Amino acid sequence: MSRLWDKGLPLDQRVLRYTAGEDHLLDDRLLVYDVRGSIAHAEMLSAQGLLSTEDCAAICAGLGRLADSYAAGEWSITLEDEDVHTALESRLTDAIGAAGGRLHLGRSRNDQVLTALRLYLADATETIRSCVRGLQDATTRLAARDGDITLPGYTHMQHAMPSSVRLWSEGFAEAFADALDGLEAAKRRIDKNPLGSAAGYGTPGLPLDRELTTAKLGFSQTQVPVTAVQLSRGKAESGLLFEITLLLQDIGRMAADLLLFYTQEFAYVALADEVTTGSSIMPQKRNPDVLELLRAASASAHACLGEALMITAKLPSGYQRDLQRLKAPLFRAIDLAIDSVDIMALVLDGLQFRADHIKLDDGIFATAEAYRLVLEEGLPFRDAYQAIARKFARQPPQ
C-alpha cells in the first residue's frame, strides 16, 4: 500500500502510529462524505476536460461500490491506511487500475479532508437540531400533563414567587428554541466549499471549476480566496462546539432542578423505573444516575470546546498538522450532544410531578400582595413593598 504522500522512503512504525493517531478509527464517519466529495471532484475534472468520460465513470462507479462494501462490513480503515483518504484511493486504484490514480489531480489531502468534514458537520448539525426538536416536544407533553401543578419559583434557593410546571417547562422549551437558532447559525461557517483550494494556495495552471463542486455538494458558497480556507480551520468546529456547550448547559440546569426535586426532602417528582438504577449495597435505592451524568455532560462539552480553541489559537497561517487533533473533541461532543438530548427527552416522558408533595411558603405571595395594594389602594409600589415587608418582619419564623 502507498499512502497519498508516500515517496518510497522508509517510515518508522512508531512515527506512523503517532502521526496517524486515531484517524483510522475516527474516519469511519467520514467515509461516505469523502466518497461524495471525490465523486464531485471527478465529475468536475471531467467537465473541465482534465479527466476522460470513461475514467470519470469508472471512478464514480468504483467509489460507489467501495462505499457499499464498507457499509456491509467487507473492509475497514486500518492503521496502515492511515486515514480514509488513502484507504479509498488505494482500494479504488486496485479495483479500476490507472484511472484511480487520476482522481487526486487538483486537490490536496488538506482540502479533501475539510470537504468531507464540512459535509459531515452539516448533517451532524441537522441531526442535533432534530433531537432538540424532539426534546422540545417532550417539554410540551410534560406541560400538557402536569402544567397546572403549582411550583415554587426560586431565587437564591429560597421560595420567591409562585410558578408552575408549565412555566418551568416553557422556560426550558424557549432555551431549546434558542439552541435551534444557535445551531442553525453555526452552519454559516460550515456551509463553505473548500474543495479546490488544495494545500491552501490553489492549483496554478489547472482550470478547475470550484463553483461546479460547490453546486454538486450543496454548499451555499465557494470559500475564497484559497488562502482563507486553512485560516478558517477550527472556526466552524469551535462554533458548533460552542452551541453544543450552551445546549448541554441548559440540559444540565434542567437535570440539576430534577435532581433536587427528586430528593426525599423535596419529593416533587417521580421518575420512571426504567430511567433509574440501583445501589450495589442498599437494596432500597433507586438512583437518578442518568440525571447526574446529564448534569456533568456540559463539562465534557466545555473541555472539547476549550481543546478545539487552544489547538488553533497560536497557529501561523497555512496548513499545520495540529489541525488533525480537532477531530477527536469534535466527534466526542457531537455524539455526547445527540445522546444527551435524546436521554433527557426520555426522562421527561416518564416524569411525573407530585402535586401533593409540593408546599408553598406563605411568603411566596408577598409580591402579589404588594401589587394588590398598588392596584386597589393606589399606594406607590415602594410604600406597598415596605408595608408587606413589615408584615412579614412581625411574623415569627415557621
N, C-alpha and C positions, 0 to 999 in steps of 0.2 A: 504494500500500500504506500502511496505517496501523498503526504499532506499537501494542502494547497500552496504552502510556502516552501516546500522541500526542494533543496538544491542538490541532493545527493550526498550531503555531508553527514557525518555521524552525529547522533544526539544522545546524550546521557539520559538513561531512563528516569533518573531522579528529576532531571530538568523537565522531561515530558510530563511526569506526574504532577510536578509543581505548577507548570505553566498551563497545562490543560485543566488542572483543578477538578471542579465538579461539572465542567461543561458537558461532558459526555452523558451525564445524568440529567442536568438541568435542561439541556436542549431537547429533551423528549417533547415538551410542549410547543417547541418552535418548529418542529419538522414540517407540519402542514403549511405553516406560513412561509418557510423557506422554499417549499415547493411552489407556492403561489407566486412568490417574488421571482423565482427562477424562470417560471413559465412566462411571466410578463416580460422579463428581460429578454428571453429568447425570441418572443414574438416581436418585440421592438427591434432587436438586431435584424430579424428577417425583414421587417418593414423598411429598414434603412439600407437594405442590400448588403448587410455585413454577415449574414448567415443565410444559407440556401433554404428554400422552402422545404426540401426533403430533410435536411438536418434539423430544422426547427420542429417539424412534425415528429421526428424520431426522439428529439429531446423532450418534447411535451408529453408524448405517449410514455416514454421511459420513466419520466418523473412521476406520472400518474400511477404507473404500475408499482414503483417503489413506495409511494405513499400508501397504496392499498396493502402491499405486502407487509409494510411496517405496522399498519393498524391491525393486521391479522397476527402480529407477533412472530413473523417469519425471520426477522432480523432486528438487531438493536445497535445503538451507537455505542462504540467501545472506547476505551482509553486510547487505543492505537489510532482510532479515527480522530481523536482529539475533540472534535465538535461535529455538529450536524452538517456543516457545510462540506467538510472533507468526506463525511460518511455518504452523503448523497452523490457528490460529484464522482467519487471513486467507483461507487457501485453503478452509477449511470454509465460511466465510460466502459466498465467491464461488460455492461449489458448491450450497449449500442455501438461501441467502438469509438473511432476518432471523433465523431460528432459530439460526444460528451465533452471532449477537451476544448471544444469551441464555445462552450456556454459562458465561460468566465471572461470573455472579451468585453472590455468596457466597464468592468466593475472590480471592486476590491472586497476582501472579506469585511472591511470596515463598513462600507455602505450596505453590504449584503446582510450582515447580522442586524444592523439597525433597522433595515426594512422589515425583516421578519419580526423583530421585537416590537416595532410600532404596530404592525398588523395584529400581533397578539394582544398588545395593550389595548387597542381599540375594542377587541372582542371581550377582553377581561373586564374592561370598564363597564361595558354594557351588561355583562353577567352580574357584576356587583350591583349595578343600578336595578336590575330585575329583582335581585334578592332584597334590596332595600324596599322596593315597592311591595313585596310580599310581607315584609316586616310592618310597613305602614298598614296594610290590610289587617294584620294581626292586632295592631293597636285599635283599629276601628271596630273589630269584632269584640275586643275587650270592653271598649266604651259602650257598645250596644248591650252587652250582657250586664255589666256592673256599673255603668256610668253614673247612675243616680245615687250611688252609695257615697255618703259624705266622708271626706278625709280631712284631717288637719293639714293646713298648709304650714310649712316650717320656715322660720328664719333663725339662724344661729342654733339650729337643732332644737328649737323651742316652738310650741304651738303658737302660731302667729295670727292667721286668718283662716276662715273656713275654705276648704277646697272640696274637690270631688274626684272620683275615679275618672270621670270624663275629662275634667280639666287636666289631671295628671297625664292621662293618655294622650290628649290632644297636644299638650306641650311637647311630648317626645315625638309625636307624629309630625309636628312642624319642624323639629330638629332633623328628622329623617328627610323631609321635603328639602330642607336646606342642603343636606348631604347629596341628594339627587342633583341639585343645581351645581354644587361644587364638583361632583364627578363629571357632569357634562362640560363644565368649564375646563376641567383638566384635559379634555380631549383636544383643546386648541393646539397644544404643543405636540400632541401625538399625531395629529392629522396632517403631517407634512411629509412629503415623499423625499427621502434621502437618496434613493437609488439613482446612480449616475454621477454622484459626487466622488465615487471611487475612494481613494485613500484620503480625500479631503481637498484635492486640488483639481478635480475634474479629469477628463480624458482627452488631452490635447491631440488634435488631428482626427479624432473619431466623431463622425456625425451622429451622435446619439440624440434621440428624441425623448427627453425626460418627461415632457407633457403627456406622451403616449403611455408611459408606465404609470404616471400619476392617475390617468383615467382608468387604465386597466385594473389597478389595485384599489381604486375607490378612495384615494386620498383627496382632500379638498384643495390642496395646493402643492406645488413643487417647491422644495426648500432651496432658496437661492440667497446669496451666492454659495458656491460649493464649499467655501471655507467656513460658512456658518454651521454646517452640519455637525462637525466634530465639536465645535464650541457649544452646541446645543445638547450634547450628550449629558445625561443626568438630569436635565431640566424637566423633561416630560415625566421621567421616572420619579423625581422628587415631588413634582406637582401632584401626581397621583397618590404617592405615599402620604403627602400632607393631607389630602382629602380623606384617605383611609384612616389616618390617625384621628382626625376630627370625628369621623363616623364612629370609630371604636371608643372614643372618649364618651360620646353620647350614650352608647350602649353600656359602657362601664358605669356611668352615672345611674342609668336605669337599673343595672344589676345591683349597685350599691343600695339604692332605695329598696329593692325587693329583698335583699339580704337582711336589711334592718326590719322590714315588715314581717319577715318570716321567723324572726326570733320569738322565743316563748314570751318574752316581755311585751312584745307588740302583738304578735299573732294576728296581724291584719290580713294575711294571705295564706292560702293553702296552695301547695304545688302538687302537680300530678305525680303519682308514684313513679311513672316511667322517666321522669327527669331528675329524680333524686337517687342518691347512692346510700350505702350503709357504712357502718363502722366495723372494723375488724375485731374490736374488743367489746363494744357496747351494743347489746342486742336491740335496744330500743331506738337507736339513732336512724334518722333519715336526713341525709346531709345535702345541702344545696351546692355541691361542688361545682356544678356547671355554671352557676351564677358567679362563684368566686373566680373561675377561670375566665369568664366573660369580663369581669372587672379588671383582671390582670392583662387582658389582651391589648389594651391601648398602650401598655408599657412596651410590649413587643413591637407594636407599630411605631412608637416613638423611636425605639432603637434602630429599626430598619430605616426610618427617615433620616436619623442622625448619621447612620452609616453611609447612606447614599450622598448626603450633602458633604460629608467630610472627604469622601473619595474624590469628588470633583473640585473641592474648594480651592486648591492651590495648584491645579494643573496648568501648564502652559497651553497655548493653542495647538491645534493639530491633534492627531490620534495618539493616545497613550494607552498601554495595555492595562493600566489601573482600572479602566472602564469595564473590563471583563468582570470585576468584582461587584458590579451593580446588580447582576442577575440574581444572586442568592437572596439578598434582603428584599428585592422587589418581588420575586416569586413567593417568598415566605409570607410577606404582608398581604399579597393578593389572596393567597389560599386562606390565611387567617381571617381576612375580612369576609370572604364568602361563607366560611364555616360559622363564624360568629353571628353573622346576621341571620342565617338560617336557624341556628340553635336558639337565638333569642325569640324568633317568631314561634318556634315550637314551644318554648316555655310559656309565652303569653297565651297561646291557645289552650293550655291546660291550667291556667292560673284562675283562682277564684278569690275575690275579696270577701272577707268575713265581716259583714256589717255589725254583727252582734258583739264583736271584739273591739270595735273602733269607738273610743270615748273621746269627747272633745272637752278641753278645759273651758271653764266658764269665761275666762278672759279672752277667748278666741273671737268673741263677738264685740269686743270693745270698740274697734274701729267703726263697725256698723252702727253702734250706739252713738258714737261721736257724730257720724254723718246724720243720724236721725235728729240730733239736737240742732244741727245746721239747717236741715230742711224744714223741720216742724216748728222750731222756736227762733230761727233766724240768728243764732249765735255765730260769731266768727269761728272759723274752724279751730284756731288756736285756743279760744276760750272753751270750746266744746272738748277739745283734747285735754285741757287741764282739768275740767270738771270730771271727766271719766277717769283720768289718772288719779285724782284724789279719791274717787270712789273705790278704786282697786287698792290704793295705798292703805285704806282703812280696813280692808278685809284681811284676816289672818291667813297665812299660808295653809293650803289644804294638806 
